[in-house]
Amino acid sequence: MTGRGERWDIEDLEVFRRAYRLSLDLHRASLDFPKIEQFGGLADQLRRASKSVCSLMAEGAGRQQGSSREFARYLAMAVGSAEEVRLWCRYAVDLGYVEADVAREWQDECRHVIRMLQGLRSRVGD
């Protein structure tokens, strides 16, 4: 796993592993949200956004063979998805679906993932 011009194995990246674990935690927790939120609602949005962080990293790594700039672009989109997760966590608290301390832990982990993604993006180069 090195920078410009070389292939990144996404599953070797700590940021991917952390985002993946968070996505699994959010998925499991969202299964307890009300039925109305499961399809197209908050639970569905939370699951989609958290999985998007991981899938964007994976897709970007796959496309990175031809361009580090392309990988960096996908990492930037993954940051956007992680920010979306943070927002959905806030909704989950405000709607009474999760306790504030649980959502705060998720949001803190999102912030950490975001910082790691930004660091990786700067290493990959624009």
Rosetta blueprint (number, residue, H / E / L):
1 M L
2 T L
3 G L
4 R L
5 G L
6 E L
7 R L
8 W L
9 D L
10 I H
11 E H
12 D H
13 L L
14 E H
15 V H
16 F H
17 R H
18 R H
19 A H
20 Y H
21 R H
22 L H
23 S H
24 L H
25 D H
26 L H
27 H H
28 R H
29 A H
30 S H
31 L L
32 D L
33 F L
34 P L
35 K H
36 I H
37 E H
38 Q L
39 F L
40 G L
41 G L
42 L H
43 A H
44 D H
45 Q H
46 L H
47 R H
48 R H
49 A H
50 S H
51 K H
52 S H
53 V H
54 C H
55 S H
56 L H
57 M H
58 A H
59 E H
60 G H
61 A H
62 G H
63 R H
64 Q L
65 Q L
66 G L
67 S L
68 S H
69 R H
70 E H
71 F H
72 A H
73 R H
74 Y H
75 L H
76 A H
77 M H
78 A H
79 V H
80 G H
81 S H
82 A H
83 E H
84 E H
85 V H
86 R H
87 L H
88 W H
89 C H
90 R H
91 Y H
92 A H
93 V H
94 D H
95 L L
96 G L
97 Y L
98 V L
99 E L
100 A H
101 D H
102 V H
103 A H
104 R H
105 E H
106 W H
107 Q H
108 D H
109 E H
110 C H
111 R H
112 H H
113 V H
114 I H
115 R H
116 M H
117 L H
118 Q H
119 G H
120 L H
121 R H
122 S H
123 R H
124 V H
125 G L
126 D L
